[in-house]
Amino acid sequence: MSLPLNSQAYLHAPHGFLTAALDERLFADQRLPFLGRCTLVLGHAECLEFLKDSERFAVDARNAGYNSPFGLKFLPESLKVLSNNLLSLDDPDHLRLRRLVDQPFRRVSIDELKPRIRHTCDRLVSEMVEAGETDLVEGLCRQLPLLVIYDLLGFSPEVRERLDAVLHGLTATGNIFNVLRAVMKLGSVRKALSEEFERVRKEPGPGLVTDLVHAEADGGRMSNDELFAMVFVLFVAGHETTKHLISTAVYTLLRESGAADQYRAMDSDARGVAVDELLRYCAPVQMTKPRHARQDMEFHGLSLKRGQRLVGLLAAANIDKRVFEDAQKLDLKRRPNRHLGWGGGPHICLGLHLARAEAQAALDSLFDRYPGLSFATDPASLKWIPRAGLRGLKQLPVRFG
Ligand code: HEM
């Protein structure tokens, strides 16, 4: 039986469904939107193993016998260009591109950004309070990752405006027409970004875009299309993921008895540990991108055919009781915490230090400044975005107290 991954019942309380599935099997066949038939990898050890094993599993479907990068028959031109990104390429291209962006996303580089990230959170929350707005998803969770990445990249205001319009369409709650409209606008964003790349080529400024444009990758510069794909993947991979981590973390801290007070009593290092546990427990990113079997093979008793798609169900791996004690319990002090919320292997999340810093700054800003923070509506009535792969709230109305 397949898992009801985009149903309200599942999204509201996924642990029961996932534990029942894990008790039965470590792999499950499932049809996923856009991808079609896939094998979900549920077990923690199995999931980590296949994510690490790039010799046998490829992200780029062309390395497993398909004609297009995602193994899809039809792909609009603008999306084809975007497929040359970190998450869709195998080594050596993946390694070459990843080396170019690793440095600014390392822990030490992100530590320098922390005061600015905290300042942005405080500003967004104060604006909500002053305007009498209550929905945290729109007022804080959606805005914060966008403002931070714009700041990091150092874009001109015109480029920001055009990207905003497209990103809003791509991520607007489950509306296929918005997504299509956004895809149509990709061409104009590509043009605006090309102009921006030319501008910083002539007049270098502060920010990662300038660094990328001037970076030498194995003797050659990145092409405009590679730059476009890189910038885009930073937005797409870092935007909704972080938005959902923040909203589900606030929801969980308010919902679980004593959790908000426990968080308030923690010092900064302990809060870092708590954020990782919230990621494990809430699973805003439920699954990985697909990998494709490079050849016919046996994998933990499964007979895989060349080209077969496997997807890591991180949400299940993260409550695998063979690894986690009291796996369904929120334990803000959990240590060690070998969760796979950031993925694993060569494609492990590039932005994990940034996302941690953003989530912690958002929680600190809310829980330290507003001791009376509470739900403004019955939490059982909140609606989840019905999209398999991500777990996030449509809205999160709160009272600041
Ligand atoms: C809570 C927030 C986030 C979560 C849970 C998350 C999770 C993940 C996961 C699970 C993967 C691996 C996917 C796979 O193997 O198929 C990944 C990859 C990636 N993430 Fe994140 N991510 C988050 C935030 C961010 C941010 C803020 C950025 C950057 C601005 C970012 C950039 C990336 C990139 C570029 C990749 C691809 C890395 C590669 O292929 O080498 N992520 N993320």
Residues whose N, C-alpha, C, O or C-beta is under 5 A from the ligand:
A	BS01	HEM	L86 L87 R98 V233 L234 A237 G238 T241 T242 L245 V285 T288 K289 L340 G341 W342 G343 P346 H347 I348 C349 L350 G351 L354 A355
